[in-house]
Amino acid sequence: MPTTRSECEQYDADDPLASLREEFVLPEGVIYLDGNSLGALPQTAAGRVADMVETEWGQGLIRSWNDAGWFDKPGVLGDRIAPLIGAGTGEVVVCDSTSINLFKVFAAALAMRPDRKVVVSEAGSFPTDLYMMEGATGLLDGYERRLIGAGGPTLEDALDEDVAVVVLSHVDYRTGRLHDMVTVTELAHRHGALVVWDLCHSVGALPVHLGDCRADFAVGCTYKYLNGGPGSPAFLYVAARHQDVARQPLSGWHGHANPFAFATDYRPADGITRFRCSTPQLLSYAPLEASLDIWERVDLDLLRAKSLRMTDLFIELVDQECAGLGLDIASPRDADARGSQVAVRHADGYPVMRALIDRGVIGDFRAPDLLRFGFTPLYVRYVDVWDAVQELRDVLSSEVWRDVRYATRAQVT
Ligand SMILES: *Cc1c(COP(=O)(O)O)cnc(C)c1O
């Protein structure tokens, strides 16, 4: 039996997370399926930013480093993100960007395996991860890189006693394919390698269990599913058992054991604090705080259930409504192997997405041919899934995407 719009309305009526949508500013006439690139604006975020600017900065001035808790914010917010990724108190810090944090934890991991000269990652990784690894190994001598997937070896084949560190995205940014974190971490550990997990497309998309998986290091951004706002600070995780030995190379004063002693030599702080570098971009922390107020009330198992139901529904409806229109599902059809997004191939993916955005359905495009749709359970409804597929079908069957105005590529796709 085909699914109908009224069934989708019923799913929304029964959805235990439905009321969370009211916590976000969502423009009229828009179906937002790109929260996996930039999350929506929490209702209270603008007020929180204004308060930080007008009261904490304007009135408090320099006193706010102490009185408004500015100095401790990276650790305090890290402890608020920890439950979302299965980390403990003192294992997460919020600072810098994902790329910078990857550099820090990757370099720290390399230094913990000094006799091993091979690093492993995935050919289809988000490129910044590969680039930052290149930058870090480029400062050292004699490292070899092995890339799994895309015609290369499997992880099993790539691993041997020379491998120092494995860097993998838990959820693939293009297809949404999910790695089994327990199995992969165990496999790497069996060969004596350390693992860095990139959680950019996992945090806020599904429950993550870093501690239970015995993960070593992780990084992730907060502007995607976490809704921290454009350029909001990233996080990094270091398992408590590694914190005494792990040393990161960006040894700025905020990671020093006693920054206000202004000593000549660097001495790393205890614990996760040594992974800080320097003065935090405080105004960017304010919207993230507003967002974490919402996340505190979210049951991650309900979130995962809704996410999979929405992505299953989307795949089912694309099959049902768009048959014969040149689409091919690029994401795993097996729900257990999927994050919270669905990628669909189309030979003219770019103009198709532009035409779709013109009709108020916002997803994005990843070269060469992927239309990418993110399903954020906090504010996307089942009827949105239905309506988005109807628009997709209309764009394809009417061929409006052939209009010349959709052909030129914008800087950000
Ligand atoms: C979004 C994303 C990043 C972004 O890195 P920035 O340093 O924030 O620009 C990194 N890795 C993955 C897997 C991502 O999806």
The ligand as an SDF file (V2000), in Angstrom:
LIG
                    3D

 15 15  0  0  0  0  0  0  0  0999 V2000
   31.4680   19.6520    8.1710 C   0  0  0  0  0  0  0  0  0  0  0  0
   32.6430   18.7680    8.3460 C   0  0  0  0  0  0  0  0  0  0  0  0
   33.8800   19.2930    8.6990 C   0  0  0  0  0  0  0  0  0  0  0  0
   34.0440   20.7750    8.8160 C   0  0  0  0  0  0  0  0  0  0  0  0
   35.2610   21.2040    9.2340 O   0  0  0  0  0  0  0  0  0  0  0  0
   35.4690   22.7460    9.6310 P   0  0  0  0  0  0  0  0  0  0  0  0
   36.7890   22.7840   10.2420 O   0  0  0  0  0  0  0  0  0  0  0  0
   34.3410   23.1250   10.5430 O   0  0  0  0  0  0  0  0  0  0  0  0
   35.3670   23.5720    8.3800 O   0  0  0  0  0  0  0  0  0  0  0  0
   34.9250   18.4010    8.9230 C   0  0  0  0  0  0  0  0  0  0  0  0
   34.7500   17.0600    8.7800 N   0  0  0  0  0  0  0  0  0  0  0  0
   33.5500   16.5320    8.4100 C   0  0  0  0  0  0  0  0  0  0  0  0
   33.3900   15.0760    8.2640 C   0  0  0  0  0  0  0  0  0  0  0  0
   32.4760   17.3860    8.1700 C   0  0  0  0  0  0  0  0  0  0  0  0
   31.3100   16.8820    7.7940 O   0  0  0  0  0  0  0  0  0  0  0  0
  1  2  1  0
  2  3  1  0
  2 14  2  0
  3  4  1  0
  3 10  2  0
  4  5  1  0
  5  6  1  0
  6  7  2  0
  6  8  1  0
  6  9  1  0
 10 11  1  0
 11 12  2  0
 12 13  1  0
 12 14  1  0
 14 15  1  0
M  END
$$$$
